Amino acid sequence: MTARELPSYVDQNFRLRDRAGAEFVLKIMNSGEDPALLKAQVSVLDLLRAQPGRFQTPRVIPCSAGSPVTREGSHAVWLVTYLPGRLLADLPELPAALLHDLGRGLGELDR
């Protein structure tokens, strides 16, 4: 298993790759964040995945107890599948066309 830290705002995220080549993102929630925020994030991913073909979203991988989230000390931890592609944080600048497409996609979410 290999791990690489990913850019993040307040949480910690790590890109994991197992020996078979499967990739995941391990997400460690900041202990100061409201647990309801994490529940909302999981619910949004489930909602988007229920609309096949509209959005490419990671799949939440439940822990061994079947829950989407587990606790490690004061932190909530969860695992999702990794979606290949370029991170916005890795781009030297954000082209207008990309911002337009991003805005259009966010607008579709509001329908």
C-alpha positions in Angstrom: 0.0 0.0 0.0 1.3 3.4 -0.9 0.0 6.8 0.3 0.3 10.3 -1.0 -1.1 13.4 0.8 -3.5 15.4 -1.3 -4.2 19.1 -1.1 -7.1 19.9 1.3 -8.8 22.8 3.0 -9.3 21.7 6.6 -9.4 17.9 6.5 -6.5 15.6 5.6 -6.8 13.5 2.4 -4.5 10.7 1.3 -4.5 8.9 -2.1 -3.9 5.2 -1.4 -2.9 2.6 -3.9 -3.0 -1.1 -3.0 -0.8 -3.9 -4.4 -3.5 -4.7 -7.0 -3.5 -1.1 -8.3 -6.9 -0.1 -6.9 -6.9 3.5 -5.7 -8.8 5.2 -2.9 -8.9 8.4 -0.9 -8.6 8.2 2.8 -10.4 11.2 4.3 -9.6 12.3 7.9 -12.1 14.9 9.2 -10.7 17.8 11.2 -11.8 17.2 14.8 -13.1 20.7 15.1 -15.7 20.2 12.3 -19.3 19.5 12.9 -20.0 15.7 12.4 -23.2 16.7 10.6 -21.0 18.1 7.8 -19.6 14.7 7.2 -23.0 13.1 7.2 -24.1 15.7 4.6 -21.0 14.9 2.4 -21.8 11.2 2.4 -25.5 11.9 1.7 -24.6 14.2 -1.3 -22.3 11.5 -2.8 -25.0 8.9 -2.4 -27.6 11.2 -4.0 -25.3 12.0 -7.0 -24.4 8.3 -7.5 -28.2 7.6 -7.6 -28.3 9.6 -10.9 -26.3 7.3 -13.3 -24.5 9.1 -16.1 -25.0 12.6 -14.8 -22.0 13.0 -12.5 -18.9 11.0 -11.9 -18.6 10.7 -8.2 -16.5 8.6 -5.8 -18.2 5.6 -4.1 -18.0 5.5 -0.3 -16.4 2.3 1.0 -18.0 1.2 4.2 -15.8 0.1 7.1 -15.8 -3.5 8.4 -18.8 -2.7 10.6 -20.8 -1.5 7.6 -20.8 2.2 8.5 -19.6 4.7 6.0 -17.6 6.5 8.7 -15.5 5.2 11.6 -13.8 7.1 14.5 -10.1 7.2 15.2 -9.6 9.1 18.4 -11.2 12.5 17.9 -11.3 12.2 14.1 -13.9 10.8 11.8 -12.3 8.7 9.0 -13.8 7.5 5.8 -12.7 6.0 2.5 -13.9 6.6 -1.0 -12.9 5.4 -4.4 -10.3 7.5 -6.3 -11.4 9.3 -9.5 -8.4 9.7 -11.8 -7.8 13.1 -13.3 -6.0 16.4 -12.6 -6.6 18.3 -9.4 -7.5 21.9 -9.6 -4.8 22.6 -7.1 -2.2 21.3 -9.5 -3.1 23.6 -12.3 -1.0 26.7 -12.7 -4.0 28.7 -13.7 -7.7 28.1 -14.1 -8.8 28.6 -17.8 -12.1 30.4 -18.4 -13.5 27.4 -20.3 -12.8 25.2 -17.2 -14.5 27.7 -14.9 -17.4 27.9 -17.3 -17.8 24.1 -17.3 -17.5 23.9 -13.6 -20.2 26.6 -13.2 -22.5 24.7 -15.6 -22.0 21.5 -13.7 -22.8 23.2 -10.4 -25.9 24.8 -11.9 -27.1 21.3 -13.0 -26.8 20.2 -9.3 -29.3 22.9 -8.4 -32.0 21.6 -10.8 
